[in-house]
Amino acid sequence: MGKRSNMPDRDVNLLLTSGLILLISLILAAMAYFSLTLGIINPPGTSSAPNRVGTHQNGGGVANPNGVTEEENAAADVGDIIFPGFVDFSITDGRDYVDLSNNSQNKVYFKVVLTDSDGQVLYANETIQPGASERWQVTSAFDPGTGKHDITATVDAYGVADDTPYNGIISTFTVDMG
């Protein structure tokens, strides 16, 4: 006769059940990781109004319209949106403006709003078409010698053909007025 295990049947079943639960947990963790990595789901901290890429400190971003998958994005024929980046600067370095540009490869126009730390609107535009840019003179809002000012740039994108709302970004930067 064959040799019988010293382990009772209930212990074997418990061990098999525990292994199965561990395997399922690993599969779910891998699915979540790849969903976040591939952009299938939005990570915590991103907003859905109107599907913003998120908050960026001193930088721009590339985003898909309405947070859709690459396949849906290709079908919409919009492609990735290239947002402008914003960096800290000082007017003592000879720069007293912020260039607000829309990459010519974009198929969306931008609405840009710049606000100070109190939420007061410093600049707002209606549209920046693909390939166009506008320049905001910082001295129109702040006098030289008034120190550092934190500015928030909100950039929303809309379809050129049909005004469909797409992704946007919120970026912060500091201007040192000396």
N, CA, C and O of each residue as an XYZ file, in Angstrom:
712
protein
N       0.824     -1.180      0.000
C       0.000      0.000      0.000
C       0.863      1.236      0.000
O       2.009      1.216      0.449
N       0.273      2.366     -0.534
C       1.008      3.622     -0.579
C       1.141      4.243      0.797
O       0.380      3.954      1.719
N       2.118      5.092      0.896
C       2.386      5.760      2.156
C       1.406      6.925      2.325
O       1.241      7.725      1.404
N       0.775      7.028      3.449
C      -0.206      8.073      3.733
C       0.493      9.235      4.420
O       1.359      9.033      5.270
N       0.110     10.465      4.045
C       0.668     11.667      4.639
C       0.228     11.790      6.083
O      -0.862     11.355      6.456
N       1.084     12.384      6.885
C       0.745     12.609      8.289
C      -0.173     13.823      8.463
O      -0.686     14.059      9.557
N      -0.377     14.580      7.408
C      -1.169     15.810      7.473
C      -2.642     15.474      7.271
O      -2.992     14.825      6.285
N      -3.510     15.902      8.181
C      -4.950     15.646      8.020
C      -5.503     16.375      6.777
O      -4.952     17.381      6.331
N      -6.606     15.835      6.237
C      -7.223     16.402      5.042
C      -7.626     17.864      5.229
O      -7.482     18.646      4.289
N      -8.111     18.255      6.370
C      -8.520     19.647      6.589
C      -7.321     20.584      6.536
O      -7.460     21.720      6.080
N      -6.152     20.149      6.985
C      -4.945     20.983      6.893
C      -4.509     21.149      5.439
O      -4.053     22.222      5.044
N      -4.647     20.092      4.647
C      -4.304     20.167      3.229
C      -5.249     21.140      2.536
O      -4.809     21.965      1.735
N      -6.542     21.052      2.834
C      -7.524     21.966      2.231
C      -7.254     23.414      2.640
O      -7.368     24.320      1.815
N      -6.902     23.634      3.889
C      -6.590     24.979      4.359
C      -5.355     25.514      3.648
O      -5.327     26.685      3.268
N      -4.358     24.703      3.464
C      -3.139     25.113      2.770
C      -3.428     25.448      1.306
O      -2.926     26.449      0.795
N      -4.227     24.629      0.630
C      -4.594     24.893     -0.761
C      -5.422     26.172     -0.882
O      -5.209     26.958     -1.806
N      -6.359     26.389      0.035
C      -7.188     27.589      0.025
C      -6.333     28.831      0.248
O      -6.520     29.837     -0.436
N      -5.412     28.777      1.181
C      -4.517     29.909      1.450
C      -3.663     30.217      0.229
O      -3.457     31.387     -0.095
N      -3.168     29.206     -0.446
C      -2.363     29.405     -1.649
C      -3.181     30.042     -2.762
O      -2.697     30.923     -3.472
N      -4.416     29.596     -2.909
C      -5.299     30.158     -3.927
C      -5.601     31.636     -3.637
O      -5.585     32.457     -4.555
N      -5.871     31.975     -2.397
C      -6.130     33.362     -2.022
C      -4.906     34.227     -2.293
O      -5.042     35.344     -2.792
N      -3.725     33.736     -1.977
C      -2.493     34.466     -2.241
C      -2.297     34.686     -3.732
O      -1.908     35.779     -4.145
N      -2.556     33.676     -4.544
C      -2.418     33.787     -5.991
C      -3.384     34.832     -6.553
O      -2.990     35.648     -7.387
N      -4.623     34.816     -6.113
C      -5.621     35.792     -6.577
C      -5.203     37.201     -6.166
O      -5.339     38.138     -6.953
N      -4.700     37.362     -4.951
C      -4.245     38.682     -4.483
C      -3.099     39.197     -5.338
O      -3.071     40.382     -5.673
N      -2.161     38.344     -5.696
C      -1.046     38.746     -6.547
C      -1.515     39.159     -7.935
O      -1.014     40.132     -8.497
N      -2.463     38.432     -8.481
C      -3.004     38.765     -9.801
C      -3.700     40.120     -9.762
O      -3.507     40.933    -10.667
N      -4.505     40.379     -8.735
C      -5.202     41.662     -8.610
C      -4.203     42.814     -8.423
O      -4.382     43.888     -8.995
N      -3.170     42.593     -7.636
C      -2.153     43.636     -7.440
C      -1.429     43.933     -8.751
O      -1.159     45.095     -9.052
N      -1.115     42.914     -9.528
C      -0.454     43.117    -10.817
C      -1.376     43.869    -11.777
O      -0.923     44.754    -12.503
N      -2.656     43.525    -11.787
C      -3.607     44.224    -12.658
C      -3.706     45.698    -12.276
O      -3.744     46.556    -13.158
N      -3.748     46.007    -10.988
C      -3.827     47.401    -10.541
C      -2.564     48.159    -10.933
O      -2.637     49.296    -11.399
N      -1.414     47.531    -10.745
C      -0.147     48.178    -11.097
C      -0.106     48.521    -12.586
O       0.223     49.648    -12.956
N      -0.438     47.557    -13.435
C      -0.371     47.803    -14.872
C      -1.463     48.765    -15.333
O      -1.249     49.503    -16.295
N      -2.610     48.781    -14.690
C      -3.654     49.744    -15.035
C      -3.202     51.164    -14.749
O      -3.445     52.066    -15.551
N      -2.543     51.374    -13.609
C      -2.019     52.703    -13.284
C      -0.878     53.073    -14.212
O      -0.807     54.204    -14.692
N       0.014     52.131    -14.465
C       1.186     52.394    -15.301
C       0.784     52.718    -16.730
O       1.358     53.622    -17.338
N      -0.169     52.016    -17.270
C      -0.591     52.224    -18.649
C      -1.617     53.345    -18.788
O      -2.010     53.686    -19.904
N      -2.049     53.915    -17.679
C      -2.995     55.028    -17.732
C      -4.432     54.612    -17.971
O      -5.257     55.434    -18.369
N      -4.742     53.339    -17.734
C      -6.114     52.876    -17.938
C      -7.030     53.448    -16.862
O      -8.187     53.771    -17.129
N      -6.504     53.571    -15.641
C      -7.256     54.229    -14.581
C      -6.426     55.397    -14.072
O      -5.199     55.385    -14.176
N      -7.089     56.401    -13.525
C      -6.396     57.579    -13.019
C      -5.878     57.326    -11.615
O      -6.595     56.766    -10.786
N      -4.651     57.726    -11.333
C      -4.120     57.561     -9.985
C      -4.787     58.521     -9.020
O      -5.381     59.511     -9.448
N      -4.701     58.248     -7.723
C      -5.270     59.168     -6.744
C      -4.650     60.550     -6.895
O      -3.467     60.669     -7.216
N      -5.434     61.585     -6.667
C      -4.923     62.945     -6.745
C      -5.226     63.628     -8.060
O      -5.047     64.839     -8.186
N      -5.690     62.859     -9.056
C      -6.066     63.506    -10.306
C      -7.522     63.900    -10.209
O      -8.290     63.310     -9.449
N      -7.884     64.874    -10.960
C      -9.238     65.393    -10.919
C      -9.986     64.962    -12.161
O      -9.382     64.696    -13.200
N     -11.290     64.895    -12.051
C     -12.083     64.563    -13.228
C     -12.841     65.771    -13.734
O     -13.824     65.622    -14.460
N     -12.408     66.959    -13.370
C     -13.125     68.156    -13.781
C     -12.196     69.175    -14.411
O     -11.540     69.890    -13.654
N     -12.079     69.308    -15.691
C     -12.509     68.376    -16.725
C     -11.373     67.418    -17.075
O     -10.595     67.685    -17.991
N     -11.277     66.332    -16.367
C     -10.259     65.297    -16.583
C      -8.856     65.871    -16.647
O      -8.129     65.660    -17.618
N      -8.488     66.585    -15.624
C      -7.158     67.185    -15.575
C      -6.095     66.115    -15.429
O      -6.314     65.059    -14.835
N      -4.933     66.425    -15.993
C      -3.796     65.527    -15.842
C      -3.426     65.444    -14.379
O      -2.993     64.392    -13.908
N      -3.585     66.513    -13.668
C      -3.226     66.573    -12.266
C      -2.545     67.891    -11.983
O      -2.476     68.770    -12.842
N      -2.055     68.014    -10.800
C      -1.355     69.229    -10.426
C       0.124     69.016    -10.649
O       0.692     68.042    -10.155
N       0.749     69.901    -11.378
C       2.162     69.799    -11.690
C       2.896     70.971    -11.076
O       2.466     72.118    -11.203
N       3.997     70.687    -10.414
C       4.841     71.751     -9.901
C       5.894     72.042    -10.948
O       6.725     71.187    -11.251
N       5.867     73.229    -11.496
C       6.886     73.675    -12.447
C       7.011     72.770    -13.666
O       8.124     72.403    -14.041
N       5.929     72.413    -14.273
C       6.060     71.595    -15.460
C       4.789     71.473    -16.245
O       3.714     71.841    -15.772
N       4.908     70.965    -17.429
C       3.758     70.743    -18.285
C       3.395     69.281    -18.252
O       3.712     68.580    -17.291
N       2.744     68.821    -19.274
C       2.370     67.426    -19.302
C       1.824     67.038    -20.646
O       1.509     67.890    -21.477
N       1.715     65.742    -20.853
C       1.099     65.203    -22.053
C      -0.056     64.351    -21.577
O       0.109     63.542    -20.664
N      -1.206     64.512    -22.168
C      -2.381     63.803    -21.683
C      -3.274     63.385    -22.832
O      -3.232     63.960    -23.920
N      -4.072     62.386    -22.571
C      -5.050     61.926    -23.547
C      -6.372     62.644    -23.308
O      -6.719     62.924    -22.161
N      -7.113     62.946    -24.368
C      -8.389     63.633    -24.191
C      -9.363     62.800    -23.381
O      -9.502     61.597    -23.598
N     -10.032     63.454    -22.447
C     -11.058     62.833    -21.610
C     -10.593     61.583    -20.902
O     -11.433     60.771    -20.514
N      -9.308     61.382    -20.711
C      -8.798     60.228    -19.996
C      -9.096     58.914    -20.695
O      -9.211     57.885    -20.030
N      -9.224     58.916    -22.014
C      -9.581     57.705    -22.737
C      -8.342     56.866    -23.019
O      -7.214     57.332    -22.865
N      -8.566     55.635    -23.430
C      -7.463     54.744    -23.759
C      -6.845     55.159    -25.085
O      -7.427     55.948    -25.829
N      -5.671     54.628    -25.377
C      -4.987     54.953    -26.625
C      -5.847     54.587    -27.844
O      -5.879     55.331    -28.825
N      -6.541     53.445    -27.784
C      -7.371     53.028    -28.918
C      -8.511     54.015    -29.155
O      -8.780     54.406    -30.291
N      -9.181     54.414    -28.066
C     -10.259     55.384    -28.198
C      -9.707     56.734    -28.637
O     -10.346     57.455    -29.404
N      -8.522     57.070    -28.149
C      -7.876     58.328    -28.500
C      -7.589     58.374    -29.996
O      -7.835     59.392    -30.643
N      -7.069     57.278    -30.552
C      -6.778     57.228    -31.984
C      -8.064     57.375    -32.790
O      -8.086     58.022    -33.837
N      -9.130     56.768    -32.286
C     -10.406     56.859    -32.990
C     -10.923     58.288    -32.984
O     -11.571     58.715    -33.939
N     -10.643     59.033    -31.920
C     -11.087     60.415    -31.836
C     -10.221     61.326    -32.694
O     -10.574     62.480    -32.934
N      -9.087     60.807    -33.156
C      -8.166     61.548    -34.016
C      -7.725     62.874    -33.402
O      -7.623     63.886    -34.095
N      -7.466     62.855    -32.098
C      -6.994     64.059    -31.432
C      -5.527     63.902    -31.060
O      -4.774     64.874    -31.128
N      -5.106     62.716    -30.672
C      -3.720     62.501    -30.270
C      -3.455     63.056    -28.898
O      -4.355     63.577    -28.239
N      -2.209     62.942    -28.467
C      -1.817     63.477    -27.177
C      -1.819     64.998    -27.215
O      -1.551     65.614    -28.247
N      -2.126     65.579    -26.075
C      -2.121     67.032    -25.947
C      -0.814     67.429    -25.274
O      -0.462     66.890    -24.225
N      -0.107     68.355    -25.868
C       1.152     68.831    -25.318
C       0.882     70.162    -24.621
O       0.580     71.165    -25.268
N       0.995     70.156    -23.289
C       0.723     71.342    -22.495
C       2.003     72.138    -22.257
O       3.096     71.572    -22.250
N       1.868     73.455    -22.061
C       3.058     74.262    -21.768
C       3.556     73.997    -20.354
O       2.788     73.592    -19.481
N       4.847     74.228    -20.135
C       5.431     74.117    -18.808
C       5.695     75.501    -18.247
O       5.887     76.450    -19.007
N       5.708     75.629    -16.947
C       5.936     76.904    -16.284
C       7.044     76.719    -15.259
O       7.043     75.741    -14.512
N       7.983     77.644    -15.221
C       9.110     77.547    -14.293
C       9.233     78.832    -13.476
O       8.800     79.901    -13.906
N       9.834     78.705    -12.284
C      10.105     79.870    -11.449
C      11.109     80.767    -12.168
O      11.996     80.281    -12.870
N      10.960     82.095    -11.987
C      11.944     83.002    -12.562
C      11.967     84.315    -11.784
O      11.085     84.589    -10.970
N      12.988     85.113    -12.049
C      13.160     86.402    -11.397
C      13.310     87.485    -12.461
O      13.993     87.287    -13.466
N      12.671     88.629    -12.236
C      12.797     89.705    -13.212
C      14.202     90.303    -13.190
O      14.593     91.002    -14.125
N      14.961     90.033    -12.131
C      16.337     90.529    -12.083
C      17.213     89.820    -13.114
O      18.314     90.281    -13.415
N      16.731     88.701    -13.654
C      17.454     87.992    -14.713
C      17.088     88.529    -16.094
O      17.554     88.009    -17.108
N      16.258     89.564    -16.135
C      15.904     90.191    -17.403
C      14.617     89.679    -18.023
O      14.251     90.113    -19.115
N      13.934     88.785    -17.371
C      12.680     88.255    -17.906
C      11.519     88.796    -17.085
O      11.502     88.642    -15.864
N      10.560     89.422    -17.733
C       9.400     89.956    -17.020
C       8.091     89.538    -17.701
O       7.117     90.292    -17.707
N       8.081     88.357    -18.261
C       6.913     87.870    -18.994
C       6.810     86.349    -18.868
O       7.758     85.662    -18.488
N       5.628     85.861    -19.201
C       5.369     84.417    -19.280
C       4.801     84.157    -20.666
O       3.793     84.748    -21.054
N       5.453     83.267    -21.412
C       4.936     82.879    -22.721
C       3.919     81.760    -22.543
O       4.198     80.750    -21.897
N       2.759     81.945    -23.112
C       1.669     80.961    -23.073
C       1.500     80.454    -24.497
O       0.984     81.167    -25.358
N       1.931     79.238    -24.742
C       1.918     78.751    -26.118
C       1.159     77.439    -26.235
O       0.990     76.703    -25.263
N       0.713     77.173    -27.440
C       0.012     75.943    -27.770
C       0.787     75.286    -28.911
O       0.912     75.854    -29.997
N       1.297     74.105    -28.659
C       2.099     73.389    -29.650
C       1.314     73.212    -30.947
O       0.120     72.914    -30.925
N       1.987     73.396    -32.062
C       1.314     73.301    -33.366
C       0.795     71.897    -33.657
O      -0.068     71.734    -34.519
N       1.300     70.882    -32.959
C       0.819     69.510    -33.173
C      -0.511     69.240    -32.476
O      -1.190     68.264    -32.793
N      -0.883     70.097    -31.533
C      -2.155     69.911    -30.826
C      -3.326     70.147    -31.775
O      -3.240     70.941    -32.712
N      -4.421     69.438    -31.510
C      -5.653     69.641    -32.266
C      -6.722     70.225    -31.352
O      -7.920     70.009    -31.534
N      -6.240     70.976    -30.357
C      -7.113     71.623    -29.385
C      -6.648     73.065    -29.200
O      -5.503     73.404    -29.499
N      -7.553     73.909    -28.703
C      -7.141     75.248    -28.303
C      -7.117     75.290    -26.786
O      -7.755     74.470    -26.125
N      -6.376     76.253    -26.230
C      -6.236     76.386    -24.794
C      -6.970     77.620    -24.291
O      -7.006     78.659    -24.951
N      -7.555     77.479    -23.108
C      -8.020     78.610    -22.313
C      -7.109     78.624    -21.090
O      -6.995     77.628    -20.376
N      -6.462     79.766    -20.859
C      -5.491     79.878    -19.774
C      -5.967     80.922    -18.776
O      -6.397     82.013    -19.153
N      -5.883     80.571    -17.494
C      -6.183     81.516    -16.428
C      -5.003     81.494    -15.456
O      -4.609     80.434    -14.969
N      -4.442     82.677    -15.179
C      -3.373     82.825    -14.195
C      -3.947     83.536    -12.978
O      -4.578     84.585    -13.104
N      -3.723     82.955    -11.788
C      -4.230     83.553    -10.551
C      -3.096     83.689     -9.542
O      -2.107     82.959     -9.599
N      -3.255     84.635     -8.614
C      -2.263     84.779     -7.550
C      -2.636     83.866     -6.383
O      -3.607     83.112     -6.462
N      -1.862     83.938     -5.303
C      -2.090     83.045     -4.158
C      -3.414     83.307     -3.451
O      -3.896     82.450     -2.711
N      -4.009     84.479     -3.668
C      -5.317     84.791     -3.090
C      -6.470     84.386     -4.002
O      -7.635     84.558     -3.643
N      -6.153     83.849     -5.180
C      -7.188     83.446     -6.124
C      -7.633     84.551     -7.061
O      -8.549     84.349     -7.858
N      -7.005     85.716     -6.982
C      -7.361     86.827     -7.869
C      -6.853     86.528     -9.275
O      -5.699     86.138     -9.455
N      -7.720     86.713    -10.271
C      -7.347     86.459    -11.661
C      -6.413     87.564    -12.137
O      -6.752     88.747    -12.106
N      -5.225     87.149    -12.578
C      -4.234     88.081    -13.099
C      -4.302     88.174    -14.615
O      -4.011     89.215    -15.204
N      -4.689     87.068    -15.233
C      -4.736     86.997    -16.700
C      -5.704     85.887    -17.082
O      -5.732     84.836    -16.441
N      -6.485     86.114    -18.106
C      -7.367     85.086    -18.662
C      -7.490     85.345    -20.153
O      -7.561     86.495    -20.585
N      -7.514     84.297    -20.924
C      -7.673     84.459    -22.369
C      -8.860     83.622    -22.833
O      -9.362     82.779    -22.090
N      -9.294     83.854    -24.040
C     -10.395     83.075    -24.616
C      -9.868     81.855    -25.353
O     -10.334     80.742    -25.106
N      -8.912     82.038    -26.246
C      -8.368     80.901    -26.991
C      -6.919     81.152    -27.390
O      -6.533     82.260    -27.763
N      -6.143     80.099    -27.298
C      -4.825     80.071    -27.916
C      -4.866     78.890    -28.878
O      -4.843     77.732    -28.459
N      -4.925     79.188    -30.139
C      -5.040     78.158    -31.172
C      -3.736     77.372    -31.306
O      -2.686     77.859    -30.887
N      -3.777     76.159    -31.883
C      -2.551     75.395    -32.111
C      -1.547     76.211    -32.921
O      -1.900     76.832    -33.924
N      -0.297     76.202    -32.475
C       0.763     76.932    -33.150
C       0.845     78.403    -32.770
O       1.727     79.113    -33.252
N      -0.055     78.874    -31.917
C      -0.062     80.285    -31.519
C       0.452     80.429    -30.089
O       0.557     79.455    -29.343
N       0.768     81.665    -29.735
C       1.184     81.929    -28.365
C       0.788     83.348    -27.987
O       0.539     84.196    -28.844
N       0.738     83.580    -26.690
C       0.484     84.902    -26.142
C       1.524     85.142    -25.056
O       2.068     84.199    -24.482
N       1.790     86.399    -24.786
C       2.771     86.766    -23.764
C       2.068     87.585    -22.693
O       1.403     88.578    -22.990
N       2.222     87.156    -21.433
C       1.672     87.896    -20.300
C       2.809     88.656    -19.620
O       3.773     88.054    -19.149
N       2.689     89.973    -19.573
C       3.676     90.813    -18.897
C       3.402     90.766    -17.397
O       2.340     91.190    -16.940
N       4.353     90.253    -16.641
C       4.198     90.122    -15.195
C       4.035     91.485    -14.535
O       3.339     91.615    -13.528
N       4.677     92.493    -15.104
C       4.586     93.844    -14.533
C       3.191     94.448    -14.670
O       2.913     95.503    -14.099
N       2.309     93.783    -15.428
C       0.927     94.261    -15.494
C       0.175     93.921    -14.209
O      -0.884     94.489    -13.943
N       0.713     93.003    -13.416
C       0.057     92.602    -12.168
C       0.880     92.952    -10.929
O       0.317     93.222     -9.868
N       2.208     92.948    -11.058
C       3.074     93.180     -9.898
C       4.111     94.245    -10.213
O       4.666     94.287    -11.311
N       4.360     95.090     -9.246
C       5.387     96.120     -9.398
C       6.756     95.536     -9.079
O       6.873     94.688     -8.194
N       7.791     95.974     -9.782
C       9.143     95.549     -9.419
C       9.442     95.933     -7.966
O       9.003     96.973     -7.474
N      10.195     95.068     -7.302
C      10.560     95.312     -5.914
C       9.547     94.828     -4.898
O       9.695     95.105     -3.707
N       8.503     94.101     -5.340
C       7.457     93.649     -4.412
C       7.672     92.222     -3.910
O       6.785     91.653     -3.275
N       8.836     91.640     -4.186
C       9.141     90.312     -3.657
C       8.631     89.177     -4.519
O       8.402     89.328     -5.719
N       8.457     88.025     -3.867
C       8.051     86.806     -4.584
C       6.535     86.655     -4.599
O       5.847     86.953     -3.622
N       6.037     86.182     -5.741
C       4.600     85.974     -5.912
C       4.368     84.574     -6.478
O       4.959     84.200     -7.491
N       3.503     83.806     -5.815
C       3.128     82.481     -6.306
C       1.977     82.627     -7.289
O       0.998     83.325     -7.026
N       2.114     81.959     -8.421
C       1.109     82.042     -9.476
C       0.647     80.632     -9.830
O       1.452     79.706     -9.922
N      -0.647     80.488    -10.025
C      -1.225     79.224    -10.471
C      -1.719     79.401    -11.893
O      -2.491     80.313    -12.190
N      -1.263     78.511    -12.774
C      -1.707     78.520    -14.171
C      -2.666     77.355    -14.367
O      -2.313     76.202    -14.116
N      -3.873     77.656    -14.814
C      -4.860     76.628    -15.145
C      -5.024     76.652    -16.657
O      -5.429     77.662    -17.233
N      -4.707     75.527    -17.296
C      -4.796     75.431    -18.749
C      -5.810     74.346    -19.082
O      -5.609     73.178    -18.748
N      -6.899     74.734    -19.739
C      -7.916     73.780    -20.183
C      -7.873     73.689    -21.699
O      -7.640     74.683    -22.386
N      -8.102     72.479    -22.216
C      -8.045     72.243    -23.658
C      -9.439     71.917    -24.190
O     -10.224     71.224    -23.543
N      -9.729     72.442    -25.402
C     -11.022     72.228    -26.055
C     -10.792     71.908    -27.527
O      -9.903     72.479    -28.159
N     -11.581     71.005    -28.065
C     -11.449     70.628    -29.464
C     -11.644     71.800    -30.399
O     -12.599     72.563    -30.258
N     -10.740     71.946    -31.357
C     -10.814     73.052    -32.316
C     -12.091     72.957    -33.140
O     -12.740     73.971    -33.400
N     -12.453     71.756    -33.550
C     -13.596     71.582    -34.446
C     -14.947     71.723    -33.753
O     -15.905     72.222    -34.342
N     -15.020     71.267    -32.459
C     -16.346     71.191    -31.845
C     -16.420     71.657    -30.393
O     -17.438     71.432    -29.737
N     -15.389     72.288    -29.879
C     -15.352     72.787    -28.498
C     -15.509     71.697    -27.436
O     -15.889     71.994    -26.304
N     -15.223     70.438    -27.786
C     -15.284     69.354    -26.817
C     -14.250     69.594    -25.727
O     -13.088     69.847    -26.045
N     -14.633     69.525    -24.434
C     -13.633     69.699    -23.374
C     -12.715     68.475    -23.288
O     -13.178     67.334    -23.289
N     -11.419     68.732    -23.213
C     -10.419     67.684    -23.071
C      -9.673     67.908    -21.759
O     -10.146     68.643    -20.892
N      -8.520     67.282    -21.613
C      -7.726     67.411    -20.402
C      -7.301     68.848    -20.145
O      -7.415     69.718    -21.007
N      -6.818     69.064    -18.956
C      -6.223     70.331    -18.577
C      -5.166     70.094    -17.525
O      -5.032     68.985    -17.007
N      -4.417     71.127    -17.209
C      -3.429     71.023    -16.135
C      -3.555     72.218    -15.213
O      -4.076     73.270    -15.583
N      -3.066     72.025    -14.010
C      -2.885     73.122    -13.073
C      -1.412     73.076    -12.692
O      -0.914     72.051    -12.226
N      -0.719     74.189    -12.893
C       0.705     74.259    -12.608
C       0.982     75.505    -11.786
O       0.361     76.547    -11.997
N       1.915     75.398    -10.849
C       2.272     76.554    -10.038
C       3.718     76.934    -10.279
O       4.570     76.083    -10.534
N       3.980     78.239    -10.194
C       5.346     78.735    -10.312
C       5.452     80.041     -9.524
O       4.445     80.643     -9.151
N       6.689     80.461     -9.282
C       6.929     81.662     -8.495
C       7.675     82.682     -9.338
O       8.602     82.342    -10.072
N       7.256     83.947     -9.222
C       7.922     85.056     -9.876
C       8.530     85.928     -8.794
O       7.830     86.378     -7.887
N       9.822     86.167     -8.885
C      10.517     87.047     -7.949
C      10.632     88.426     -8.582
O      11.369     88.610     -9.550
N       9.906     89.391     -8.036
C       9.908     90.750     -8.581
C      11.031     91.591     -7.980
O      11.057     92.808     -8.163
N      11.947     90.961     -7.273
C      13.117     91.657     -6.727
C      12.861     92.343     -5.422
O      13.766     92.962     -4.862
